[in-house]
Amino acid sequence: MSNPFAGTWIYRSFLNKPVLTDGDPEKLAALLFAEATWTVKDAAANVFDGELSFGPNNVMDLNGVITPGQNDTAAHVHIIGKGRPGTSTEHLFYDYDASLTEQWPNGVNQVPAITGSVIRVKPHDGQPAGVVASFIAVKAN
């Protein structure tokens, strides 16, 4: 694959609340902002073309620009996510900014990951614009 982001990823975003969960699974679950499958086409090396699927008929289209990694800098991407017209996501509009994570030379069974942040650009479902969450996407294939 020529595109460093191509493939299927498991996406999870978390609200940026500065609270400890003290190992409480309910407190940790309360920080979960979204969970989905992120699929990226093997487009040109500088093109991000994909979708974020929360389930059937609940998909956002993702398009962005990739800045290739150089020397000790990982590949970086800026993505615009828009809901699909005529679906339950049609009012969603988010921006994503992320990088591939470091591949450690001594890492054991390290799975490729993308880390970044996401911002709600437009309000929807009674939720305000401007909410920011951090996310990680772990490669599934």
C-alpha positions as CSV (number, residue, x, y, z in Angstrom):
1,M,0.0,0.0,0.0
2,S,1.3,3.4,-0.9
3,N,-1.0,5.3,1.5
4,P,0.2,5.0,5.2
5,F,-3.3,5.3,6.5
6,A,-4.9,2.8,4.2
7,G,-6.8,-0.1,5.8
8,T,-9.4,-0.8,8.5
9,W,-9.0,0.7,12.0
10,I,-10.9,0.5,15.2
11,Y,-11.6,4.1,16.3
12,R,-12.3,5.3,19.8
13,S,-12.5,8.9,21.0
14,F,-12.6,10.2,24.5
15,L,-13.8,13.4,26.1
16,N,-11.0,15.6,27.3
17,K,-12.1,15.7,31.0
18,P,-9.2,16.0,33.5
19,V,-10.6,13.4,35.9
20,L,-9.2,10.1,37.2
21,T,-11.4,7.1,36.8
22,D,-9.8,5.2,39.8
23,G,-10.1,2.0,37.9
24,D,-13.9,2.3,37.8
25,P,-15.2,0.9,34.4
26,E,-18.3,3.1,34.6
27,K,-16.3,6.3,35.0
28,L,-14.0,5.2,32.1
29,A,-17.0,4.4,29.9
30,A,-18.5,7.9,30.7
31,L,-15.4,9.4,29.0
32,L,-16.0,7.5,25.7
33,F,-17.1,10.0,23.0
34,A,-17.5,7.6,20.1
35,E,-16.5,4.1,18.9
36,A,-16.6,3.1,15.3
37,T,-14.8,1.4,12.4
38,W,-12.6,3.7,10.3
39,T,-11.9,2.5,6.8
40,V,-9.4,4.3,4.5
41,K,-8.9,3.6,0.8
42,D,-5.5,3.0,-0.6
43,A,-5.5,6.3,-2.5
44,A,-2.5,8.4,-3.5
45,A,0.0,8.8,-0.7
46,N,-1.2,12.3,0.1
47,V,-4.9,11.7,-0.1
48,F,-7.1,10.5,2.8
49,D,-10.4,9.0,1.5
50,G,-12.4,7.0,3.9
51,E,-15.4,6.5,6.1
52,L,-16.2,6.3,9.8
53,S,-19.0,3.7,10.4
54,F,-21.0,3.6,13.6
55,G,-23.2,0.9,12.1
56,P,-25.5,0.4,9.1
57,N,-26.9,3.7,7.8
58,N,-24.8,5.6,10.4
59,V,-21.6,6.5,8.3
60,M,-19.6,9.7,7.9
61,D,-17.5,10.4,4.8
62,L,-13.9,11.4,5.6
63,N,-11.7,13.3,3.2
64,G,-8.3,14.9,3.9
65,V,-4.8,15.7,3.1
66,I,-1.8,13.7,4.3
67,T,1.6,15.2,5.0
68,P,4.1,12.4,4.4
69,G,6.5,11.5,7.2
70,Q,10.1,12.7,6.9
71,N,13.2,11.6,8.8
72,D,11.9,11.3,12.4
73,T,8.5,12.8,11.8
74,A,5.5,10.5,11.4
75,A,2.9,10.9,8.6
76,H,0.2,13.5,9.6
77,V,-3.3,14.0,8.3
78,H,-6.0,16.6,8.5
79,I,-9.5,15.3,7.8
80,I,-13.0,16.7,7.3
81,G,-15.8,14.4,8.3
82,K,-19.3,14.9,7.0
83,G,-22.4,12.9,7.5
84,R,-24.1,11.3,4.5
85,P,-27.2,13.1,3.1
86,G,-30.4,11.2,3.7
87,T,-28.9,9.1,6.6
88,S,-28.9,9.5,10.4
89,T,-25.5,11.2,10.2
90,E,-26.5,13.9,7.7
91,H,-26.1,16.7,10.2
92,L,-22.7,15.7,11.5
93,F,-19.6,17.8,10.7
94,Y,-16.3,17.2,12.4
95,D,-12.6,18.0,11.8
96,Y,-9.8,15.5,12.7
97,D,-6.1,16.1,13.1
98,A,-3.8,13.1,13.6
99,S,-0.5,11.4,13.1
100,L,0.7,7.8,12.9
101,T,2.2,6.8,16.2
102,E,5.9,5.9,16.6
103,Q,6.9,2.4,15.6
104,W,9.3,1.4,18.4
105,P,12.3,-0.6,17.2
106,N,12.1,-2.7,20.3
107,G,8.3,-2.8,20.5
108,V,6.7,-6.3,21.1
109,N,3.7,-7.1,18.9
110,Q,3.1,-3.4,18.3
111,V,0.0,-2.7,16.3
112,P,0.0,0.4,14.1
113,A,-2.1,3.3,15.6
114,I,-3.2,6.8,14.8
115,T,-3.6,9.4,17.5
116,G,-5.1,12.8,17.3
117,S,-8.0,15.0,18.2
118,V,-11.4,15.7,16.8
119,I,-13.7,18.8,17.1
120,R,-17.4,19.1,16.5
121,V,-17.7,21.8,13.9
122,K,-21.5,22.2,13.7
123,P,-24.0,21.6,16.5
124,H,-26.3,18.6,16.2
125,D,-28.8,16.6,18.3
126,G,-28.8,19.4,20.9
127,Q,-25.0,19.2,21.3
128,P,-22.9,22.3,20.8
129,A,-20.2,22.9,18.3
130,G,-16.6,23.2,19.6
131,V,-16.5,20.0,21.7
132,V,-13.0,18.5,21.4
133,A,-12.1,14.9,22.1
134,S,-8.9,12.9,21.7
135,F,-8.8,9.7,19.7
136,I,-6.9,6.6,18.9
137,A,-7.4,4.3,16.0
138,V,-5.8,0.9,16.1
139,K,-5.2,-1.0,12.8
140,A,-7.5,-4.0,12.4
141,N,-5.9,-5.5,9.3
